[in-house]
Amino acid sequence: MKCGLSLDIRDVDETSINIDPIQVGGRLTADAMKAVIAYGDGYSVCDNCRKPNRLDMIKSPPIDAFHRDLAAFLNMDEARVVPGARRGFQAVAGTYVKKGDPVLLTALSHYTEFLSVEAYGGIPLEIGMSPGHIITADAAGEKIDWVRREYGKPPKIIYLDHFDYQYGNEHEVKGIIKVAKQNDIPVLYNGAYTVGIMPVDGRSLGADFVVGSAHKSMASPAPSGVLAATKERAGEVFRTTKAEADLTKRTFGIKEVEMMGCTLMGVTLVGMMASFPHVRERVKHWEHHLRNSRMIVDALLAINGTTVKSEYPRRHTLTRIDTSGSFDTVARTHKKRGFFLTSALKEKGIAGTIPGATKVWKFNTYGLTDAQAQYTANAFQEIAVGNGLPVSR
């Protein structure tokens, strides 16, 4: 089957158990699929846009109510939809970061966080991690003190990942935010791997901003995301234009500068909206998804020579696994080399691992049913046994 002349149908999630690290939380719901078809045209949500002509004020479809629901969902005061988490980072950096300003990130921060700081001339500086790949409050405090000494001023803002994308480890978010508040430094909470799959309470955490990736964790089309702020910060990051054209004297109403007027139109927005009731419900079942993930991790650990690079016991469904002492020993002599594992998983209907990777690789089990999780756990062990690897039952 084709979408047009040369575009193949994508059916990974329909035909396989997908454990791709970045895809599982973004799988669309059936309602989102229907919304995508109905609102696929570029400016479809603008049918009933009336003055003051701003996305978050459109009432039909109920985009205005959706924005309020998003803010309440995160227990923040205001929220806007954005084209992915990276545009949330960019909006905050564009508001606060000036040339030469030190900005704190972490040794596990995503590259887009660095780019958002660089774009405005800021100096990105990292909070170091512990030997177990954890960012601690003590390390944050030490780095803040170092920045004060070296730059003569505190960091302009701190970007803080709750769970990082490399190991899926949980960091000392509350403790770090407490240290930041003691130093009057605003904090951007990066919830790319939390918002939409587990409960996130921005007010309880003490965050000034909460950023989420809808296409990663909110069952939404790409690019989509959310930026939420406290009442104090909302007036700054969601500030409206003051520009006036010199010749025509035109002004541009209440368009928001960092949002470039409007952000998500058509398919991305309605897909996000259609999935939202499901997302709001599914975060209540995070512990269930975590139990399934732990079962699969433990099944892998039962294969002799396998270790976990992430913290253990696991606190997230994204895991970095090391099979250099197990599956990679098979790859050294197998006719398919490292691709034997991907091939064997494919034969069992499991997709999403990096082709050829048998040393250190990542997977994410979020969204699997109990039966799928048990099947996946068994599949890894069956492949191990079939290739002569000892398994401790």
C-alpha positions as CSV (number, residue, x, y, z in Angstrom):
1,M,0.0,0.0,0.0
2,K,1.1,3.5,-0.8
3,C,0.3,7.1,0.2
4,G,0.5,8.5,-3.3
5,L,3.1,7.3,-5.7
6,S,6.2,6.8,-3.6
7,L,5.2,7.2,0.1
8,D,4.9,3.8,1.8
9,I,2.2,3.2,4.4
10,R,3.7,3.2,7.9
11,D,2.2,0.4,10.0
12,V,4.8,-0.2,12.7
13,D,2.4,0.2,15.6
14,E,-0.3,-1.8,13.9
15,T,1.8,-4.8,13.1
16,S,4.4,-4.8,15.9
17,I,5.1,-4.3,19.6
18,N,7.0,-1.0,19.3
19,I,9.6,-0.3,22.1
20,D,11.3,2.7,20.4
21,P,12.6,5.0,23.1
22,I,11.0,8.2,21.6
23,Q,7.9,6.9,19.9
24,V,5.8,5.0,22.4
25,G,4.3,8.0,24.3
26,G,3.4,9.7,21.1
27,R,1.3,6.9,19.6
28,L,-2.0,8.5,18.5
29,T,-5.3,7.5,20.0
30,A,-8.2,6.4,17.8
31,D,-9.9,9.8,18.5
32,A,-6.7,11.6,17.4
33,M,-6.6,9.6,14.2
34,K,-10.1,10.7,13.3
35,A,-9.4,14.3,14.2
36,V,-6.3,14.2,11.9
37,I,-8.5,13.2,9.0
38,A,-11.2,15.7,9.7
39,Y,-8.9,18.7,10.4
40,G,-5.9,17.8,8.1
41,D,-6.2,21.0,6.1
42,G,-3.6,23.7,7.0
43,Y,-5.8,26.3,8.6
44,S,-8.7,24.1,9.5
45,V,-9.0,25.3,13.1
46,C,-9.3,28.9,11.9
47,D,-12.9,28.5,10.5
48,N,-14.3,30.4,13.5
49,C,-11.4,32.6,14.4
50,R,-12.8,36.0,15.4
51,K,-11.2,39.2,16.7
52,P,-8.9,39.4,18.6
53,N,-7.6,36.7,16.3
54,R,-5.5,34.6,18.6
55,L,-5.3,30.8,18.7
56,D,-5.9,30.4,22.4
57,M,-9.1,32.4,22.2
58,I,-10.9,30.4,19.5
59,K,-14.1,28.9,20.9
60,S,-15.1,26.5,18.1
61,P,-13.4,24.1,18.2
62,P,-13.0,24.7,22.0
63,I,-9.3,25.7,21.8
64,D,-9.7,28.3,24.5
65,A,-11.0,25.8,27.0
66,F,-8.3,23.3,26.0
67,H,-5.6,25.9,27.0
68,R,-7.3,26.3,30.4
69,D,-7.5,22.5,30.8
70,L,-3.8,22.2,30.0
71,A,-2.8,24.7,32.7
72,A,-5.0,22.9,35.2
73,F,-3.6,19.5,34.2
74,L,-0.1,20.7,35.1
75,N,-1.4,22.8,38.1
76,M,0.1,26.0,36.5
77,D,-1.6,29.3,35.9
78,E,-1.4,29.7,32.1
79,A,-0.4,27.4,29.2
80,R,0.2,27.7,25.5
81,V,0.6,25.0,22.9
82,V,3.9,25.1,21.0
83,P,5.6,23.3,18.1
84,G,7.5,20.8,20.4
85,A,9.3,21.1,23.7
86,R,12.2,22.8,22.0
87,R,10.0,25.8,21.1
88,G,9.1,26.0,24.7
89,F,12.7,26.2,25.6
90,Q,13.2,28.8,23.0
91,A,10.4,31.0,24.2
92,V,11.7,31.1,27.7
93,A,15.3,31.7,26.6
94,G,14.0,34.5,24.3
95,T,12.4,36.2,27.2
96,Y,15.2,36.1,29.8
97,V,18.6,35.2,28.2
98,K,20.8,38.0,26.9
99,K,24.3,37.9,25.5
100,G,26.8,36.7,28.1
101,D,24.3,35.5,30.6
102,P,25.2,32.2,32.3
103,V,22.5,29.6,32.1
104,L,22.5,26.3,34.0
105,L,21.7,23.0,32.3
106,T,22.8,19.6,33.3
107,A,25.3,17.0,32.1
108,L,22.3,15.0,30.8
109,S,20.3,17.9,29.1
110,H,19.0,17.5,25.6
111,Y,20.8,19.3,22.8
112,T,17.8,21.5,22.1
113,E,18.1,23.1,25.5
114,F,21.7,24.1,24.7
115,L,20.6,25.5,21.3
116,S,17.9,27.6,22.9
117,V,20.5,29.2,25.1
118,E,23.1,29.7,22.4
119,A,20.5,31.3,20.1
120,Y,20.3,34.3,22.4
121,G,24.0,34.6,23.2
122,G,23.8,32.9,26.6
123,I,26.6,30.7,28.1
124,P,25.3,27.2,28.7
125,L,27.0,25.6,31.8
126,E,26.4,22.1,33.1
127,I,25.6,20.8,36.6
128,G,27.6,17.6,36.9
129,M,26.2,14.2,37.6
130,S,26.9,11.6,40.2
131,P,28.7,8.3,39.4
132,G,25.2,6.8,39.1
133,H,24.2,9.4,36.5
134,I,22.0,11.4,38.9
135,I,21.8,15.2,39.1
136,T,21.7,16.1,42.8
137,A,20.6,19.2,44.7
138,D,24.1,19.4,46.3
139,A,25.7,19.5,42.8
140,A,23.3,22.2,41.7
141,G,24.1,24.3,44.8
142,E,27.8,24.0,44.2
143,K,27.5,25.0,40.5
144,I,25.4,28.0,41.4
145,D,28.1,29.1,43.8
146,W,30.8,28.6,41.2
147,V,28.8,30.6,38.6
148,R,28.5,33.5,41.1
149,R,32.3,33.5,41.7
150,E,33.2,33.2,38.0
151,Y,30.6,35.5,36.4
152,G,29.9,37.9,39.3
153,K,26.1,37.1,39.0
154,P,23.8,34.1,39.5
155,P,22.6,31.9,36.5
156,K,19.8,33.6,34.6
157,I,17.7,30.4,34.6
158,I,18.1,26.7,35.3
159,Y,16.8,24.1,32.8
160,L,16.1,20.9,34.7
161,D,15.1,17.5,33.3
162,H,12.9,15.4,35.6
163,F,13.9,12.2,33.7
164,D,16.7,12.5,31.2
165,Y,16.6,11.1,27.7
166,Q,19.9,9.2,27.9
167,Y,19.3,6.9,30.9
168,G,15.7,7.6,31.9
169,N,16.9,8.4,35.4
170,E,15.0,10.5,37.9
171,H,16.8,13.5,39.2
172,E,16.5,15.5,42.5
173,V,14.0,17.9,41.0
174,K,12.4,19.2,44.2
175,G,15.7,19.6,46.0
176,I,17.3,21.4,43.0
177,I,14.3,23.7,42.7
178,K,14.5,24.5,46.4
179,V,18.1,25.5,46.0
180,A,17.3,27.6,42.9
181,K,14.5,29.4,44.8
182,Q,16.9,30.2,47.7
183,N,19.1,31.9,45.1
184,D,16.1,33.6,43.3
185,I,16.8,31.7,40.0
186,P,13.8,30.7,37.9
187,V,13.5,27.1,36.9
188,L,12.3,25.5,33.6
189,Y,11.1,22.0,34.3
190,N,11.6,19.8,31.2
191,G,8.9,17.2,31.2
192,A,9.5,15.8,27.8
193,Y,9.4,12.3,29.3
194,T,6.9,13.0,32.0
195,V,4.1,15.3,30.9
196,G,1.4,13.1,29.4
197,I,2.6,9.7,30.8
198,M,2.8,10.4,34.6
199,P,1.3,13.0,37.0
200,V,3.1,16.3,36.9
201,D,2.2,19.1,39.4
202,G,4.2,22.1,38.5
203,R,3.1,24.2,41.5
204,S,4.0,21.4,44.0
205,L,7.4,21.1,42.4
206,G,7.9,24.9,42.6
207,A,8.7,25.2,38.9
208,D,8.3,28.6,37.1
209,F,7.8,26.9,33.8
210,V,6.7,23.4,32.7
211,V,7.5,22.3,29.2
212,G,6.1,19.1,27.7
213,S,6.5,17.3,24.4
214,A,3.1,16.3,23.1
215,H,4.4,14.3,20.2
216,K,6.7,12.4,22.6
217,S,4.4,11.9,25.6
218,M,0.9,13.2,24.9
219,A,-0.3,10.9,22.0
220,S,-0.1,13.8,19.6
221,P,1.0,14.5,16.0
222,A,4.4,16.3,15.6
223,P,5.5,18.9,16.2
224,S,3.5,19.7,19.3
225,G,4.1,20.5,22.9
226,V,3.1,22.7,25.8
227,L,4.6,25.6,27.7
228,A,3.0,26.4,31.1
229,A,3.9,29.2,33.5
230,T,3.1,30.6,36.9
231,K,1.0,33.8,37.0
232,E,4.1,35.8,37.8
233,R,6.1,34.5,34.8
234,A,3.2,34.2,32.3
235,G,3.0,38.0,31.8
236,E,6.7,37.9,30.8
237,V,6.9,34.9,28.6
238,F,3.5,35.4,27.0
239,R,4.0,39.2,26.6
240,T,2.1,40.9,23.8
241,T,3.5,42.9,21.0
242,K,4.2,46.6,21.3
243,A,5.5,47.0,17.8
244,E,4.2,49.8,15.5
245,A,5.0,50.0,11.8
246,D,6.8,53.3,11.0
247,L,5.0,54.0,7.7
248,T,1.6,52.5,8.0
249,K,1.4,52.9,11.8
250,R,0.0,49.4,12.0
251,T,-0.1,47.6,15.3
252,F,-0.8,43.9,15.9
253,G,-3.3,43.6,18.7
254,I,-2.6,41.1,21.4
255,K,-0.4,38.8,19.4
256,E,2.2,37.2,21.7
257,V,5.9,37.8,20.8
258,E,7.4,34.5,21.8
259,M,4.5,32.6,20.3
260,M,4.9,34.5,17.0
261,G,1.2,35.2,17.1
262,C,-0.2,31.6,16.7
263,T,1.5,28.3,17.1
264,L,-0.3,25.1,16.2
265,M,-2.9,25.1,13.5
266,G,-4.9,22.3,12.1
267,V,-3.8,18.7,12.4
268,T,-1.2,19.0,15.2
269,L,-3.6,21.0,17.5
270,V,-6.7,18.9,17.0
271,G,-4.8,15.7,17.4
272,M,-3.4,16.9,20.7
273,M,-6.9,18.0,21.8
274,A,-8.6,14.7,20.8
275,S,-6.0,12.6,22.7
276,F,-6.1,14.9,25.8
277,P,-9.0,13.1,27.6
278,H,-7.2,9.8,27.2
279,V,-3.9,11.4,28.3
280,R,-5.5,12.9,31.4
281,E,-6.8,9.5,32.3
282,R,-3.7,7.4,31.5
283,V,-1.3,9.4,33.8
284,K,-3.3,7.9,36.7
285,H,-1.9,4.4,35.7
286,W,1.8,5.3,35.6
287,E,2.6,2.7,38.3
288,H,1.1,-0.1,36.2
289,H,3.2,0.8,33.2
290,L,6.3,1.0,35.5
291,R,5.6,-2.5,36.8
292,N,5.5,-3.9,33.3
293,S,8.7,-2.2,32.4
294,R,10.4,-3.6,35.5
295,M,9.3,-7.1,34.5
296,I,11.0,-6.7,31.1
297,V,14.1,-5.3,32.6
298,D,14.3,-8.1,35.1
299,A,13.9,-10.6,32.3
300,L,16.8,-9.1,30.5
301,L,18.9,-9.1,33.6
302,A,18.2,-12.8,34.0
303,I,20.3,-13.3,30.8
304,N,23.8,-13.8,32.0
305,G,26.1,-10.9,31.2
306,T,23.4,-8.3,30.9
307,T,23.5,-5.2,33.1
308,V,21.5,-2.0,33.4
309,K,23.2,1.3,32.8
310,S,20.2,3.3,34.2
311,E,19.4,3.5,37.9
312,Y,17.9,0.3,39.4
313,P,15.2,-0.5,40.4
314,R,13.7,1.4,37.4
315,R,11.6,4.5,38.0
316,H,10.8,5.1,34.3
317,T,9.8,3.0,31.3
318,L,12.8,4.3,29.3
319,T,15.9,2.1,30.1
320,R,19.5,2.0,28.9
321,I,20.6,-1.6,28.9
322,D,24.1,-3.1,28.4
323,T,24.2,-6.4,26.6
324,S,27.9,-6.3,25.7
325,G,28.4,-9.4,27.9
326,S,25.4,-11.3,26.4
327,F,23.9,-10.5,23.0
328,D,27.1,-8.9,21.8
329,T,29.0,-12.1,22.4
330,V,26.7,-13.8,20.0
331,A,27.1,-10.9,17.5
332,R,30.8,-11.4,17.3
333,T,30.4,-14.8,15.5
334,H,26.9,-14.6,14.1
335,K,26.5,-14.4,10.3
336,K,24.3,-11.3,10.7
337,R,26.7,-9.8,13.2
338,G,25.0,-7.2,15.4
339,F,21.9,-7.2,13.3
340,F,20.9,-10.7,14.5
341,L,19.1,-9.2,17.5
342,T,17.0,-6.8,15.5
343,S,16.2,-9.6,13.0
344,A,15.2,-12.0,15.8
345,L,13.0,-9.4,17.5
346,K,11.4,-8.6,14.1
347,E,10.5,-12.3,13.6
348,K,8.7,-12.2,17.0
349,G,6.9,-9.0,16.0
350,I,8.9,-6.6,18.2
351,A,10.2,-3.3,16.7
352,G,12.0,-0.1,17.8
353,T,15.5,-1.2,18.8
354,I,18.5,0.3,17.0
355,P,19.4,-1.9,14.1
356,G,22.8,-3.5,14.7
357,A,23.0,-2.5,18.4
358,T,24.0,-5.3,20.7
359,K,26.3,-3.5,23.2
360,V,24.5,-0.5,24.9
361,W,21.0,0.5,23.7
362,K,17.8,2.0,24.9
363,F,14.2,0.9,24.8
364,N,10.9,2.2,26.2
365,T,8.0,-0.1,27.2
366,Y,5.4,2.6,27.9
367,G,1.8,1.7,26.8
368,L,2.3,-2.1,26.5
369,T,-0.6,-4.2,27.8
370,D,0.2,-6.9,30.4
371,A,0.1,-9.5,27.7
372,Q,2.4,-7.6,25.4
373,A,4.9,-6.9,28.3
374,Q,5.0,-10.6,29.2
375,Y,5.4,-11.6,25.6
376,T,8.3,-9.1,25.2
377,A,10.0,-10.4,28.3
378,N,9.7,-14.0,27.1
379,A,10.9,-13.0,23.6
380,F,14.2,-11.6,24.9
381,Q,14.9,-14.8,26.9
382,E,13.9,-17.1,24.1
383,I,16.3,-15.3,21.7
384,A,19.0,-15.7,24.4
385,V,18.4,-19.4,24.9
386,G,18.2,-19.9,21.1
387,N,21.7,-18.5,20.8
388,G,23.3,-20.4,23.6
389,L,23.2,-17.7,26.3
390,P,22.6,-18.9,29.9
391,V,19.4,-17.6,31.4
392,S,18.6,-17.6,35.2
393,R,15.0,-18.4,35.5
